[in-house]
Amino acid sequence: NDSNHYKHYSISGTGKRSAVHMKTNTGHILQTDVPKKMGGDDSAPQPVELLLAALLGCTQATAVYVGRNMNPRLIIDRIEFDNME
């Protein structure tokens, strides 16, 4: 059954001034805000910081998945990311 291989992701949120409080369909809570000098409260990471974090997370998850499916199997214990800009 191919439907077991498809994933569905969604997110909903509420914004108040510059901050946004969001919840994913998998039950995780995310928040963003901007620094005070940009009119925010600096109460959470900026949206661009979460974008960079998502890039690192996807890179790590993809590397582990590919390594696990190689023959011979490649075990990736750790990848270090330094100063992503």
C-alpha positions as CSV (number, residue, x, y, z in Angstrom):
1,N,0.0,0.0,0.0
2,D,1.7,3.2,-1.2
3,S,-0.3,5.4,1.1
4,N,2.0,4.3,4.0
5,H,4.9,6.1,2.3
6,Y,3.2,9.5,2.0
7,K,3.6,12.0,4.8
8,H,1.3,15.0,5.4
9,Y,2.5,18.0,7.3
10,S,0.5,21.1,8.2
11,I,0.8,24.0,10.6
12,S,-1.6,26.5,12.0
13,G,-0.8,29.6,13.9
14,T,-1.9,32.9,15.5
15,G,0.1,36.1,15.3
16,K,0.1,38.9,17.8
17,R,2.2,41.9,16.8
18,S,5.4,40.5,15.5
19,A,5.2,37.1,17.3
20,V,3.6,34.0,15.9
21,H,2.6,30.9,18.0
22,M,2.2,27.8,15.8
23,K,1.2,24.1,16.3
24,T,2.0,21.4,13.8
25,N,-0.3,18.5,13.0
26,T,2.2,16.2,14.8
27,G,1.6,18.2,18.0
28,H,4.8,20.3,18.2
29,I,4.7,23.9,19.2
30,L,6.8,26.5,17.3
31,Q,7.2,30.2,17.9
32,T,8.9,33.1,16.1
33,D,9.5,36.7,16.9
34,V,11.8,39.5,15.8
35,P,14.3,41.5,17.9
36,K,13.3,44.5,19.8
37,K,15.1,46.8,17.4
38,M,12.8,45.5,14.7
39,G,9.7,46.1,16.8
40,G,9.4,42.7,18.4
41,D,9.8,41.4,21.9
42,D,12.7,39.0,21.0
43,S,10.7,36.3,22.8
44,A,11.5,33.5,20.3
45,P,13.9,32.8,17.3
46,Q,13.4,34.9,14.2
47,P,11.7,33.1,11.3
48,V,15.0,33.0,9.4
49,E,16.7,31.2,12.3
50,L,14.0,28.5,12.1
51,L,14.6,28.3,8.4
52,L,18.3,27.7,8.9
53,A,17.5,25.1,11.6
54,A,15.2,23.3,9.2
55,L,17.9,23.2,6.6
56,L,20.3,21.6,9.1
57,G,17.7,19.2,10.3
58,C,16.8,18.1,6.8
59,T,20.5,17.7,5.9
60,Q,21.1,15.5,9.0
61,A,18.0,13.4,8.5
62,T,18.8,12.8,4.8
63,A,22.4,11.8,5.5
64,V,21.3,9.3,8.1
65,Y,18.6,7.9,5.8
66,V,21.0,7.5,2.9
67,G,23.7,6.0,5.0
68,R,21.2,3.5,6.5
69,N,20.2,2.4,3.0
70,M,23.7,2.0,1.6
71,N,25.3,-1.3,1.0
72,P,27.5,-1.7,3.0
73,R,25.5,0.3,5.6
74,L,27.0,3.6,6.7
75,I,26.3,4.5,10.3
76,I,26.3,8.3,10.8
77,D,26.6,9.1,14.5
78,R,27.2,12.8,14.2
79,I,27.5,15.6,11.7
80,E,28.8,19.0,12.9
81,F,27.5,22.2,11.3
82,D,29.5,25.3,12.1
83,N,28.5,28.9,11.7
84,M,25.7,28.5,9.1
85,E,25.0,32.0,7.7
